Amino acid sequence: MVVLDMESFEMVQFDSEAYFKLQEAEEDAELMDKRYSAKEVWKAMMEAIERRCQAPGSS
């Protein structure tokens, strides 16, 4: 039996979730013909953040 403090447990959970999200993204990428540059991804992320910050009820 392994006992972890809460901080260590949360780190393991985060690492596991990040790994599975990356694995899922790789699988999706194999099914698609379209590829995005880092610049395109960054621009889309910034636009999404800006829209969310401007949405009614956002803090």
PDBQT receptor file of N, H, CA, C and O in Angstrom, charges set to zero:
ATOM      1  N   MET A   1       0.845  -1.180   0.000  1.00  0.00    +0.000 N 
ATOM      2  CA  MET A   1       0.000   0.000   0.000  1.00  0.00    +0.000 C 
ATOM      3  C   MET A   1       0.889   1.240   0.000  1.00  0.00    +0.000 C 
ATOM      4  O   MET A   1       1.885   1.311   0.720  1.00  0.00    +0.000 OA
ATOM      5  N   VAL A   2       0.507   2.214  -0.821  1.00  0.00    +0.000 N 
ATOM      6  H   VAL A   2      -0.302   2.157  -1.406  1.00  0.00    +0.000 HD
ATOM      7  CA  VAL A   2       1.261   3.459  -0.917  1.00  0.00    +0.000 C 
ATOM      8  C   VAL A   2       0.416   4.567  -0.324  1.00  0.00    +0.000 C 
ATOM      9  O   VAL A   2      -0.772   4.685  -0.626  1.00  0.00    +0.000 OA
ATOM     10  N   VAL A   3       1.032   5.379   0.523  1.00  0.00    +0.000 N 
ATOM     11  H   VAL A   3       1.997   5.284   0.769  1.00  0.00    +0.000 HD
ATOM     12  CA  VAL A   3       0.342   6.505   1.128  1.00  0.00    +0.000 C 
ATOM     13  C   VAL A   3       1.025   7.780   0.656  1.00  0.00    +0.000 C 
ATOM     14  O   VAL A   3       2.239   7.934   0.789  1.00  0.00    +0.000 OA
ATOM     15  N   LEU A   4       0.226   8.699   0.101  1.00  0.00    +0.000 N 
ATOM     16  H   LEU A   4      -0.760   8.574  -0.007  1.00  0.00    +0.000 HD
ATOM     17  CA  LEU A   4       0.747   9.972  -0.381  1.00  0.00    +0.000 C 
ATOM     18  C   LEU A   4       0.087  11.113   0.370  1.00  0.00    +0.000 C 
ATOM     19  O   LEU A   4      -1.079  11.034   0.757  1.00  0.00    +0.000 OA
ATOM     20  N   ASP A   5       0.856  12.176   0.568  1.00  0.00    +0.000 N 
ATOM     21  H   ASP A   5       1.804  12.240   0.254  1.00  0.00    +0.000 HD
ATOM     22  CA  ASP A   5       0.213  13.360   1.120  1.00  0.00    +0.000 C 
ATOM     23  C   ASP A   5      -0.642  13.971   0.015  1.00  0.00    +0.000 C 
ATOM     24  O   ASP A   5      -0.477  13.619  -1.153  1.00  0.00    +0.000 OA
ATOM     25  N   MET A   6      -1.533  14.863   0.354  1.00  0.00    +0.000 N 
ATOM     26  H   MET A   6      -1.667  15.149   1.303  1.00  0.00    +0.000 HD
ATOM     27  CA  MET A   6      -2.494  15.409  -0.601  1.00  0.00    +0.000 C 
ATOM     28  C   MET A   6      -1.798  16.105  -1.763  1.00  0.00    +0.000 C 
ATOM     29  O   MET A   6      -2.228  15.958  -2.907  1.00  0.00    +0.000 OA
ATOM     30  N   GLU A   7      -0.749  16.848  -1.505  1.00  0.00    +0.000 N 
ATOM     31  H   GLU A   7      -0.399  16.967  -0.576  1.00  0.00    +0.000 HD
ATOM     32  CA  GLU A   7      -0.027  17.565  -2.559  1.00  0.00    +0.000 C 
ATOM     33  C   GLU A   7       0.571  16.581  -3.573  1.00  0.00    +0.000 C 
ATOM     34  O   GLU A   7       0.476  16.797  -4.781  1.00  0.00    +0.000 OA
ATOM     35  N   SER A   8       1.178  15.518  -3.084  1.00  0.00    +0.000 N 
ATOM     36  H   SER A   8       1.256  15.343  -2.103  1.00  0.00    +0.000 HD
ATOM     37  CA  SER A   8       1.760  14.511  -3.979  1.00  0.00    +0.000 C 
ATOM     38  C   SER A   8       0.674  13.817  -4.786  1.00  0.00    +0.000 C 
ATOM     39  O   SER A   8       0.843  13.574  -5.981  1.00  0.00    +0.000 OA
ATOM     40  N   PHE A   9      -0.430  13.501  -4.144  1.00  0.00    +0.000 N 
ATOM     41  H   PHE A   9      -0.567  13.698  -3.173  1.00  0.00    +0.000 HD
ATOM     42  CA  PHE A   9      -1.549  12.866  -4.831  1.00  0.00    +0.000 C 
ATOM     43  C   PHE A   9      -2.074  13.754  -5.957  1.00  0.00    +0.000 C 
ATOM     44  O   PHE A   9      -2.333  13.275  -7.061  1.00  0.00    +0.000 OA
ATOM     45  N   GLU A  10      -2.230  15.055  -5.675  1.00  0.00    +0.000 N 
ATOM     46  H   GLU A  10      -2.020  15.445  -4.778  1.00  0.00    +0.000 HD
ATOM     47  CA  GLU A  10      -2.718  15.986  -6.684  1.00  0.00    +0.000 C 
ATOM     48  C   GLU A  10      -1.743  16.096  -7.853  1.00  0.00    +0.000 C 
ATOM     49  O   GLU A  10      -2.168  16.223  -9.001  1.00  0.00    +0.000 OA
ATOM     50  N   MET A  11      -0.444  16.047  -7.574  1.00  0.00    +0.000 N 
ATOM     51  H   MET A  11      -0.099  15.943  -6.641  1.00  0.00    +0.000 HD
ATOM     52  CA  MET A  11       0.557  16.094  -8.640  1.00  0.00    +0.000 C 
ATOM     53  C   MET A  11       0.456  14.855  -9.530  1.00  0.00    +0.000 C 
ATOM     54  O   MET A  11       0.529  14.954 -10.755  1.00  0.00    +0.000 OA
ATOM     55  N   VAL A  12       0.289  13.689  -8.906  1.00  0.00    +0.000 N 
ATOM     56  H   VAL A  12       0.230  13.608  -7.911  1.00  0.00    +0.000 HD
ATOM     57  CA  VAL A  12       0.146  12.448  -9.667  1.00  0.00    +0.000 C 
ATOM     58  C   VAL A  12      -1.122  12.512 -10.520  1.00  0.00    +0.000 C 
ATOM     59  O   VAL A  12      -1.105  12.115 -11.685  1.00  0.00    +0.000 OA
ATOM     60  N   GLN A  13      -2.205  13.002  -9.955  1.00  0.00    +0.000 N 
ATOM     61  H   GLN A  13      -2.219  13.324  -9.009  1.00  0.00    +0.000 HD
ATOM     62  CA  GLN A  13      -3.460  13.129 -10.689  1.00  0.00    +0.000 C 
ATOM     63  C   GLN A  13      -3.300  14.065 -11.882  1.00  0.00    +0.000 C 
ATOM     64  O   GLN A  13      -3.761  13.762 -12.983  1.00  0.00    +0.000 OA
ATOM     65  N   PHE A  14      -2.641  15.211 -11.657  1.00  0.00    +0.000 N 
ATOM     66  H   PHE A  14      -2.267  15.457 -10.762  1.00  0.00    +0.000 HD
ATOM     67  CA  PHE A  14      -2.426  16.183 -12.733  1.00  0.00    +0.000 C 
ATOM     68  C   PHE A  14      -1.579  15.570 -13.845  1.00  0.00    +0.000 C 
ATOM     69  O   PHE A  14      -1.916  15.682 -15.024  1.00  0.00    +0.000 OA
ATOM     70  N   ASP A  15      -0.483  14.924 -13.466  1.00  0.00    +0.000 N 
ATOM     71  H   ASP A  15      -0.209  14.833 -12.508  1.00  0.00    +0.000 HD
ATOM     72  CA  ASP A  15       0.396  14.302 -14.460  1.00  0.00    +0.000 C 
ATOM     73  C   ASP A  15      -0.360  13.261 -15.275  1.00  0.00    +0.000 C 
ATOM     74  O   ASP A  15      -0.202  13.181 -16.494  1.00  0.00    +0.000 OA
ATOM     75  N   SER A  16      -1.171  12.474 -14.604  1.00  0.00    +0.000 N 
ATOM     76  H   SER A  16      -1.299  12.539 -13.614  1.00  0.00    +0.000 HD
ATOM     77  CA  SER A  16      -1.940  11.432 -15.274  1.00  0.00    +0.000 C 
ATOM     78  C   SER A  16      -2.949  12.051 -16.236  1.00  0.00    +0.000 C 
ATOM     79  O   SER A  16      -3.086  11.596 -17.372  1.00  0.00    +0.000 OA
ATOM     80  N   GLU A  17      -3.648  13.076 -15.793  1.00  0.00    +0.000 N 
ATOM     81  H   GLU A  17      -3.537  13.446 -14.871  1.00  0.00    +0.000 HD
ATOM     82  CA  GLU A  17      -4.632  13.740 -16.645  1.00  0.00    +0.000 C 
ATOM     83  C   GLU A  17      -3.951  14.387 -17.851  1.00  0.00    +0.000 C 
ATOM     84  O   GLU A  17      -4.453  14.287 -18.971  1.00  0.00    +0.000 OA
ATOM     85  N   ALA A  18      -2.822  15.044 -17.635  1.00  0.00    +0.000 N 
ATOM     86  H   ALA A  18      -2.414  15.126 -16.726  1.00  0.00    +0.000 HD
ATOM     87  CA  ALA A  18      -2.088  15.686 -18.729  1.00  0.00    +0.000 C 
ATOM     88  C   ALA A  18      -1.636  14.636 -19.741  1.00  0.00    +0.000 C 
ATOM     89  O   ALA A  18      -1.747  14.846 -20.949  1.00  0.00    +0.000 OA
ATOM     90  N   TYR A  19      -1.132  13.519 -19.257  1.00  0.00    +0.000 N 
ATOM     91  H   TYR A  19      -1.041  13.348 -18.276  1.00  0.00    +0.000 HD
ATOM     92  CA  TYR A  19      -0.686  12.442 -20.142  1.00  0.00    +0.000 C 
ATOM     93  C   TYR A  19      -1.839  11.940 -21.011  1.00  0.00    +0.000 C 
ATOM     94  O   TYR A  19      -1.679  11.784 -22.222  1.00  0.00    +0.000 OA
ATOM     95  N   PHE A  20      -2.989  11.689 -20.406  1.00  0.00    +0.000 N 
ATOM     96  H   PHE A  20      -3.119  11.816 -19.423  1.00  0.00    +0.000 HD
ATOM     97  CA  PHE A  20      -4.120  11.166 -21.159  1.00  0.00    +0.000 C 
ATOM     98  C   PHE A  20      -4.666  12.194 -22.147  1.00  0.00    +0.000 C 
ATOM     99  O   PHE A  20      -5.115  11.828 -23.233  1.00  0.00    +0.000 OA
ATOM    100  N   LYS A  21      -4.633  13.475 -21.782  1.00  0.00    +0.000 N 
ATOM    101  H   LYS A  21      -4.269  13.772 -20.900  1.00  0.00    +0.000 HD
ATOM    102  CA  LYS A  21      -5.070  14.516 -22.716  1.00  0.00    +0.000 C 
ATOM    103  C   LYS A  21      -4.135  14.594 -23.917  1.00  0.00    +0.000 C 
ATOM    104  O   LYS A  21      -4.590  14.749 -25.051  1.00  0.00    +0.000 OA
ATOM    105  N   LEU A  22      -2.832  14.486 -23.673  1.00  0.00    +0.000 N 
ATOM    106  H   LEU A  22      -2.463  14.360 -22.752  1.00  0.00    +0.000 HD
ATOM    107  CA  LEU A  22      -1.871  14.499 -24.781  1.00  0.00    +0.000 C 
ATOM    108  C   LEU A  22      -2.045  13.270 -25.670  1.00  0.00    +0.000 C 
ATOM    109  O   LEU A  22      -1.974  13.361 -26.895  1.00  0.00    +0.000 OA
ATOM    110  N   GLN A  23      -2.273  12.129 -25.040  1.00  0.00    +0.000 N 
ATOM    111  H   GLN A  23      -2.331  12.054 -24.045  1.00  0.00    +0.000 HD
ATOM    112  CA  GLN A  23      -2.486  10.896 -25.799  1.00  0.00    +0.000 C 
ATOM    113  C   GLN A  23      -3.739  11.022 -26.666  1.00  0.00    +0.000 C 
ATOM    114  O   GLN A  23      -3.740  10.613 -27.827  1.00  0.00    +0.000 OA
ATOM    115  N   GLU A  24      -4.796  11.585 -26.103  1.00  0.00    +0.000 N 
ATOM    116  H   GLU A  24      -4.795  11.918 -25.160  1.00  0.00    +0.000 HD
ATOM    117  CA  GLU A  24      -6.037  11.798 -26.841  1.00  0.00    +0.000 C 
ATOM    118  C   GLU A  24      -5.804  12.753 -28.015  1.00  0.00    +0.000 C 
ATOM    119  O   GLU A  24      -6.312  12.521 -29.112  1.00  0.00    +0.000 OA
ATOM    120  N   ALA A  25      -5.047  13.814 -27.792  1.00  0.00    +0.000 N 
ATOM    121  H   ALA A  25      -4.634  14.003 -26.901  1.00  0.00    +0.000 HD
ATOM    122  CA  ALA A  25      -4.748  14.775 -28.856  1.00  0.00    +0.000 C 
ATOM    123  C   ALA A  25      -3.944  14.124 -29.979  1.00  0.00    +0.000 C 
ATOM    124  O   ALA A  25      -4.181  14.403 -31.154  1.00  0.00    +0.000 OA
ATOM    125  N   GLU A  26      -3.005  13.269 -29.628  1.00  0.00    +0.000 N 
ATOM    126  H   GLU A  26      -2.812  13.043 -28.674  1.00  0.00    +0.000 HD
ATOM    127  CA  GLU A  26      -2.219  12.569 -30.647  1.00  0.00    +0.000 C 
ATOM    128  C   GLU A  26      -3.104  11.650 -31.484  1.00  0.00    +0.000 C 
ATOM    129  O   GLU A  26      -2.944  11.565 -32.701  1.00  0.00    +0.000 OA
ATOM    130  N   GLU A  27      -4.031  10.969 -30.831  1.00  0.00    +0.000 N 
ATOM    131  H   GLU A  27      -4.160  11.038 -29.841  1.00  0.00    +0.000 HD
ATOM    132  CA  GLU A  27      -4.948  10.093 -31.560  1.00  0.00    +0.000 C 
ATOM    133  C   GLU A  27      -5.841  10.910 -32.493  1.00  0.00    +0.000 C 
ATOM    134  O   GLU A  27      -6.077  10.510 -33.633  1.00  0.00    +0.000 OA
ATOM    135  N   ASP A  28      -6.339  12.053 -32.015  1.00  0.00    +0.000 N 
ATOM    136  H   ASP A  28      -6.147  12.378 -31.089  1.00  0.00    +0.000 HD
ATOM    137  CA  ASP A  28      -7.159  12.920 -32.857  1.00  0.00    +0.000 C 
ATOM    138  C   ASP A  28      -6.350  13.440 -34.043  1.00  0.00    +0.000 C 
ATOM    139  O   ASP A  28      -6.861  13.509 -35.160  1.00  0.00    +0.000 OA
ATOM    140  N   ALA A  29      -5.100  13.804 -33.806  1.00  0.00    +0.000 N 
ATOM    141  H   ALA A  29      -4.685  13.748 -32.898  1.00  0.00    +0.000 HD
ATOM    142  CA  ALA A  29      -4.249  14.340 -34.876  1.00  0.00    +0.000 C 
ATOM    143  C   ALA A  29      -4.025  13.311 -35.974  1.00  0.00    +0.000 C 
ATOM    144  O   ALA A  29      -3.923  13.671 -37.147  1.00  0.00    +0.000 OA
ATOM    145  N   GLU A  30      -3.947  12.046 -35.610  1.00  0.00    +0.000 N 
ATOM    146  H   GLU A  30      -4.030  11.754 -34.657  1.00  0.00    +0.000 HD
ATOM    147  CA  GLU A  30      -3.752  10.995 -36.611  1.00  0.00    +0.000 C 
ATOM    148  C   GLU A  30      -4.957  10.866 -37.538  1.00  0.00    +0.000 C 
ATOM    149  O   GLU A  30      -4.821  10.423 -38.678  1.00  0.00    +0.000 OA
ATOM    150  N   LEU A  31      -6.124  11.249 -37.056  1.00  0.00    +0.000 N 
ATOM    151  H   LEU A  31      -6.234  11.609 -36.129  1.00  0.00    +0.000 HD
ATOM    152  CA  LEU A  31      -7.352  11.125 -37.841  1.00  0.00    +0.000 C 
ATOM    153  C   LEU A  31      -7.626  12.347 -38.714  1.00  0.00    +0.000 C 
ATOM    154  O   LEU A  31      -8.495  12.296 -39.584  1.00  0.00    +0.000 OA
ATOM    155  N   MET A  32      -6.904  13.437 -38.497  1.00  0.00    +0.000 N 
ATOM    156  H   MET A  32      -6.198  13.478 -37.790  1.00  0.00    +0.000 HD
ATOM    157  CA  MET A  32      -7.152  14.688 -39.208  1.00  0.00    +0.000 C 
ATOM    158  C   MET A  32      -6.026  15.003 -40.182  1.00  0.00    +0.000 C 
ATOM    159  O   MET A  32      -4.865  14.668 -39.945  1.00  0.00    +0.000 OA
ATOM    160  N   ASP A  33      -6.388  15.649 -41.274  1.00  0.00    +0.000 N 
ATOM    161  H   ASP A  33      -7.331  15.922 -41.467  1.00  0.00    +0.000 HD
ATOM    162  CA  ASP A  33      -5.399  16.075 -42.260  1.00  0.00    +0.000 C 
ATOM    163  C   ASP A  33      -4.856  17.461 -41.937  1.00  0.00    +0.000 C 
ATOM    164  O   ASP A  33      -3.734  17.784 -42.326  1.00  0.00    +0.000 OA
ATOM    165  N   LYS A  34      -5.622  18.280 -41.240  1.00  0.00    +0.000 N 
ATOM    166  H   LYS A  34      -6.534  18.017 -40.924  1.00  0.00    +0.000 HD
ATOM    167  CA  LYS A  34      -5.243  19.665 -40.939  1.00  0.00    +0.000 C 
ATOM    168  C   LYS A  34      -4.224  19.707 -39.812  1.00  0.00    +0.000 C 
ATOM    169  O   LYS A  34      -4.374  19.020 -38.802  1.00  0.00    +0.000 OA
ATOM    170  N   ARG A  35      -3.196  20.510 -39.988  1.00  0.00    +0.000 N 
ATOM    171  H   ARG A  35      -3.074  21.069 -40.808  1.00  0.00    +0.000 HD
ATOM    172  CA  ARG A  35      -2.182  20.733 -38.946  1.00  0.00    +0.000 C 
ATOM    173  C   ARG A  35      -2.142  22.217 -38.627  1.00  0.00    +0.000 C 
ATOM    174  O   ARG A  35      -2.351  23.049 -39.510  1.00  0.00    +0.000 OA
ATOM    175  N   TYR A  36      -1.877  22.549 -37.386  1.00  0.00    +0.000 N 
ATOM    176  H   TYR A  36      -1.706  21.872 -36.669  1.00  0.00    +0.000 HD
ATOM    177  CA  TYR A  36      -1.845  23.933 -36.932  1.00  0.00    +0.000 C 
ATOM    178  C   TYR A  36      -0.437  24.283 -36.469  1.00  0.00    +0.000 C 
ATOM    179  O   TYR A  36       0.240  23.481 -35.826  1.00  0.00    +0.000 OA
ATOM    180  N   SER A  37      -0.017  25.479 -36.804  1.00  0.00    +0.000 N 
ATOM    181  H   SER A  37      -0.568  26.131 -37.326  1.00  0.00    +0.000 HD
ATOM    182  CA  SER A  37       1.288  25.950 -36.333  1.00  0.00    +0.000 C 
ATOM    183  C   SER A  37       1.145  26.417 -34.888  1.00  0.00    +0.000 C 
ATOM    184  O   SER A  37       0.034  26.645 -34.409  1.00  0.00    +0.000 OA
ATOM    185  N   ALA A  38       2.258  26.556 -34.209  1.00  0.00    +0.000 N 
ATOM    186  H   ALA A  38       3.161  26.371 -34.599  1.00  0.00    +0.000 HD
ATOM    187  CA  ALA A  38       2.239  27.057 -32.829  1.00  0.00    +0.000 C 
ATOM    188  C   ALA A  38       1.629  28.456 -32.792  1.00  0.00    +0.000 C 
ATOM    189  O   ALA A  38       0.912  28.804 -31.854  1.00  0.00    +0.000 OA
ATOM    190  N   LYS A  39       1.916  29.245 -33.806  1.00  0.00    +0.000 N 
ATOM    191  H   LYS A  39       2.498  28.963 -34.568  1.00  0.00    +0.000 HD
ATOM    192  CA  LYS A  39       1.385  30.614 -33.874  1.00  0.00    +0.000 C 
ATOM    193  C   LYS A  39      -0.145  30.598 -33.992  1.00  0.00    +0.000 C 
ATOM    194  O   LYS A  39      -0.826  31.391 -33.342  1.00  0.00    +0.000 OA
ATOM    195  N   GLU A  40      -0.684  29.697 -34.820  1.00  0.00    +0.000 N 
ATOM    196  H   GLU A  40      -0.131  29.052 -35.349  1.00  0.00    +0.000 HD
ATOM    197  CA  GLU A  40      -2.136  29.584 -34.969  1.00  0.00    +0.000 C 
ATOM    198  C   GLU A  40      -2.800  29.137 -33.666  1.00  0.00    +0.000 C 
ATOM    199  O   GLU A  40      -3.851  29.653 -33.288  1.00  0.00    +0.000 OA
ATOM    200  N   VAL A  41      -2.189  28.192 -32.998  1.00  0.00    +0.000 N 
ATOM    201  H   VAL A  41      -1.334  27.773 -33.305  1.00  0.00    +0.000 HD
ATOM    202  CA  VAL A  41      -2.736  27.688 -31.734  1.00  0.00    +0.000 C 
ATOM    203  C   VAL A  41      -2.712  28.785 -30.683  1.00  0.00    +0.000 C 
ATOM    204  O   VAL A  41      -3.691  28.979 -29.963  1.00  0.00    +0.000 OA
ATOM    205  N   TRP A  42      -1.605  29.500 -30.590  1.00  0.00    +0.000 N 
ATOM    206  H   TRP A  42      -0.809  29.342 -31.175  1.00  0.00    +0.000 HD
ATOM    207  CA  TRP A  42      -1.471  30.577 -29.603  1.00  0.00    +0.000 C 
ATOM    208  C   TRP A  42      -2.535  31.647 -29.849  1.00  0.00    +0.000 C 
ATOM    209  O   TRP A  42      -3.179  32.115 -28.910  1.00  0.00    +0.000 OA
ATOM    210  N   LYS A  43      -2.716  32.031 -31.113  1.00  0.00    +0.000 N 
ATOM    211  H   LYS A  43      -2.193  31.651 -31.876  1.00  0.00    +0.000 HD
ATOM    212  CA  LYS A  43      -3.702  33.056 -31.455  1.00  0.00    +0.000 C 
ATOM    213  C   LYS A  43      -5.108  32.600 -31.056  1.00  0.00    +0.000 C 
ATOM    214  O   LYS A  43      -5.868  33.372 -30.472  1.00  0.00    +0.000 OA
ATOM    215  N   ALA A  44      -5.451  31.358 -31.367  1.00  0.00    +0.000 N 
ATOM    216  H   ALA A  44      -4.833  30.730 -31.841  1.00  0.00    +0.000 HD
ATOM    217  CA  ALA A  44      -6.774  30.828 -31.025  1.00  0.00    +0.000 C 
ATOM    218  C   ALA A  44      -6.985  30.782 -29.513  1.00  0.00    +0.000 C 
ATOM    219  O   ALA A  44      -8.074  31.088 -29.026  1.00  0.00    +0.000 OA
ATOM    220  N   MET A  45      -5.952  30.401 -28.776  1.00  0.00    +0.000 N 
ATOM    221  H   MET A  45      -5.068  30.152 -29.171  1.00  0.00    +0.000 HD
ATOM    222  CA  MET A  45      -6.052  30.365 -27.306  1.00  0.00    +0.000 C 
ATOM    223  C   MET A  45      -6.279  31.763 -26.748  1.00  0.00    +0.000 C 
ATOM    224  O   MET A  45      -7.137  31.960 -25.887  1.00  0.00    +0.000 OA
ATOM    225  N   MET A  46      -5.511  32.733 -27.237  1.00  0.00    +0.000 N 
ATOM    226  H   MET A  46      -4.815  32.573 -27.936  1.00  0.00    +0.000 HD
ATOM    227  CA  MET A  46      -5.637  34.101 -26.732  1.00  0.00    +0.000 C 
ATOM    228  C   MET A  46      -7.016  34.683 -27.057  1.00  0.00    +0.000 C 
ATOM    229  O   MET A  46      -7.602  35.385 -26.233  1.00  0.00    +0.000 OA
ATOM    230  N   GLU A  47      -7.530  34.396 -28.244  1.00  0.00    +0.000 N 
ATOM    231  H   GLU A  47      -7.054  33.825 -28.913  1.00  0.00    +0.000 HD
ATOM    232  CA  GLU A  47      -8.865  34.867 -28.608  1.00  0.00    +0.000 C 
ATOM    233  C   GLU A  47      -9.934  34.237 -27.721  1.00  0.00    +0.000 C 
ATOM    234  O   GLU A  47     -10.876  34.913 -27.311  1.00  0.00    +0.000 OA
ATOM    235  N   ALA A  48      -9.794  32.952 -27.425  1.00  0.00    +0.000 N 
ATOM    236  H   ALA A  48      -9.028  32.402 -27.758  1.00  0.00    +0.000 HD
ATOM    237  CA  ALA A  48     -10.759  32.268 -26.555  1.00  0.00    +0.000 C 
ATOM    238  C   ALA A  48     -10.717  32.834 -25.145  1.00  0.00    +0.000 C 
ATOM    239  O   ALA A  48     -11.760  33.015 -24.516  1.00  0.00    +0.000 OA
ATOM    240  N   ILE A  49      -9.526  33.114 -24.646  1.00  0.00    +0.000 N 
ATOM    241  H   ILE A  49      -8.679  32.967 -25.157  1.00  0.00    +0.000 HD
ATOM    242  CA  ILE A  49      -9.395  33.701 -23.309  1.00  0.00    +0.000 C 
ATOM    243  C   ILE A  49     -10.020  35.083 -23.283  1.00  0.00    +0.000 C 
ATOM    244  O   ILE A  49     -10.729  35.432 -22.340  1.00  0.00    +0.000 OA
ATOM    245  N   GLU A  50      -9.757  35.867 -24.316  1.00  0.00    +0.000 N 
ATOM    246  H   GLU A  50      -9.181  35.583 -25.083  1.00  0.00    +0.000 HD
ATOM    247  CA  GLU A  50     -10.310  37.222 -24.379  1.00  0.00    +0.000 C 
ATOM    248  C   GLU A  50     -11.833  37.192 -24.413  1.00  0.00    +0.000 C 
ATOM    249  O   GLU A  50     -12.490  37.965 -23.716  1.00  0.00    +0.000 OA
ATOM    250  N   ARG A  51     -12.396  36.292 -25.233  1.00  0.00    +0.000 N 
ATOM    251  H   ARG A  51     -11.862  35.664 -25.800  1.00  0.00    +0.000 HD
ATOM    252  CA  ARG A  51     -13.868  36.165 -25.299  1.00  0.00    +0.000 C 
ATOM    253  C   ARG A  51     -14.432  35.764 -23.939  1.00  0.00    +0.000 C 
ATOM    254  O   ARG A  51     -15.466  36.277 -23.512  1.00  0.00    +0.000 OA
ATOM    255  N   ARG A  52     -13.759  34.861 -23.277  1.00  0.00    +0.000 N 
ATOM    256  H   ARG A  52     -12.919  34.444 -23.624  1.00  0.00    +0.000 HD
ATOM    257  CA  ARG A  52     -14.259  34.403 -21.975  1.00  0.00    +0.000 C 
ATOM    258  C   ARG A  52     -14.198  35.522 -20.935  1.00  0.00    +0.000 C 
ATOM    259  O   ARG A  52     -15.092  35.643 -20.098  1.00  0.00    +0.000 OA
ATOM    260  N   CYS A  53     -13.161  36.324 -20.988  1.00  0.00    +0.000 N 
ATOM    261  H   CYS A  53     -12.435  36.226 -21.668  1.00  0.00    +0.000 HD
ATOM    262  CA  CYS A  53     -13.027  37.434 -20.038  1.00  0.00    +0.000 C 
ATOM    263  C   CYS A  53     -14.059  38.518 -20.289  1.00  0.00    +0.000 C 
ATOM    264  O   CYS A  53     -14.441  39.236 -19.364  1.00  0.00    +0.000 OA
ATOM    265  N   GLN A  54     -14.516  38.646 -21.529  1.00  0.00    +0.000 N 
ATOM    266  H   GLN A  54     -14.205  38.063 -22.280  1.00  0.00    +0.000 HD
ATOM    267  CA  GLN A  54     -15.492  39.667 -21.880  1.00  0.00    +0.000 C 
ATOM    268  C   GLN A  54     -16.929  39.169 -21.744  1.00  0.00    +0.000 C 
ATOM    269  O   GLN A  54     -17.867  39.956 -21.873  1.00  0.00    +0.000 OA
ATOM    270  N   ALA A  55     -17.113  37.891 -21.489  1.00  0.00    +0.000 N 
ATOM    271  H   ALA A  55     -16.351  37.252 -21.383  1.00  0.00    +0.000 HD
ATOM    272  CA  ALA A  55     -18.459  37.323 -21.392  1.00  0.00    +0.000 C 
ATOM    273  C   ALA A  55     -19.184  37.865 -20.170  1.00  0.00    +0.000 C 
ATOM    274  O   ALA A  55     -18.570  38.097 -19.129  1.00  0.00    +0.000 OA
ATOM    275  N   PRO A  56     -20.484  38.063 -20.297  1.00  0.00    +0.000 N 
ATOM    276  CA  PRO A  56     -21.271  38.533 -19.144  1.00  0.00    +0.000 C 
ATOM    277  C   PRO A  56     -21.142  37.557 -17.974  1.00  0.00    +0.000 C 
ATOM    278  O   PRO A  56     -21.184  36.340 -18.153  1.00  0.00    +0.000 OA
ATOM    279  N   GLY A  57     -20.985  38.111 -16.792  1.00  0.00    +0.000 N 
ATOM    280  H   GLY A  57     -20.950  39.099 -16.647  1.00  0.00    +0.000 HD
ATOM    281  CA  GLY A  57     -20.879  37.281 -15.604  1.00  0.00    +0.000 C 
ATOM    282  C   GLY A  57     -19.481  36.793 -15.306  1.00  0.00    +0.000 C 
ATOM    283  O   GLY A  57     -19.262  36.137 -14.288  1.00  0.00    +0.000 OA
ATOM    284  N   SER A  58     -18.508  37.105 -16.190  1.00  0.00    +0.000 N 
ATOM    285  H   SER A  58     -18.686  37.638 -17.017  1.00  0.00    +0.000 HD
ATOM    286  CA  SER A  58     -17.125  36.689 -15.903  1.00  0.00    +0.000 C 
ATOM    287  C   SER A  58     -16.509  37.685 -14.941  1.00  0.00    +0.000 C 
ATOM    288  O   SER A  58     -16.871  38.862 -14.924  1.00  0.00    +0.000 OA
ATOM    289  N   SER A  59     -15.565  37.192 -14.134  1.00  0.00    +0.000 N 
ATOM    290  H   SER A  59     -15.271  36.236 -14.149  1.00  0.00    +0.000 HD
ATOM    291  CA  SER A  59     -14.945  38.092 -13.152  1.00  0.00    +0.000 C 
ATOM    292  C   SER A  59     -13.610  38.573 -13.610  1.00  0.00    +0.000 C 
ATOM    293  O   SER A  59     -12.953  39.337 -12.903  1.00  0.00    +0.000 OA
TER     294      SER A  59
